[in-house]
Amino acid sequence: MIRRTPSERRLSIFGALWQSSFARRRLGPRRGTDRHPVMTDWFQPQLLAAAIIILILSTMDALLTLTLVSRGAVEINPLMEPLVRGSGHGFAFWKIGLTSMGVIVLTMAARLRILGRIAAGSILYLVLCGYLALVGYEIALLRSIPGH
């Protein structure tokens, strides 16, 4: 039997970063019979890319919305409409904050099955497509404003 030498792995920040980045321990559930939500040490790189792109598009959406409103457009989301009226800081804070929280939850739950069939990570890609369409629509609206 090989005996491990006791060492505190959390003492070194760089060591912990190295371990979590390149020497991942858990890629899935501990046991094959585990049925509860499992958090892993590793997520697919595609999910990271989708999450980052969603956050960039969310920021673009906030900026484009504020630009459109300053040029006479009306915010149709009744929850965000009061926040758009002022300087826009509250609107941007809540929009990007709520989007970030949603992206984090969807990324962490990416392997869970919804209704027994659909992986929660698939919703992340649907949100990405939705943001691409929304930002494209807002850019088209900006181009269609006469005199600007």
Summary of the structure (lengths in Angstrom):
residues: 148
radius of gyration: 21.2
end to end distance: 76.2
largest distance: 79.7
contacts: 341
relative contact order: 0.12
helix: 57%
strand: 3%
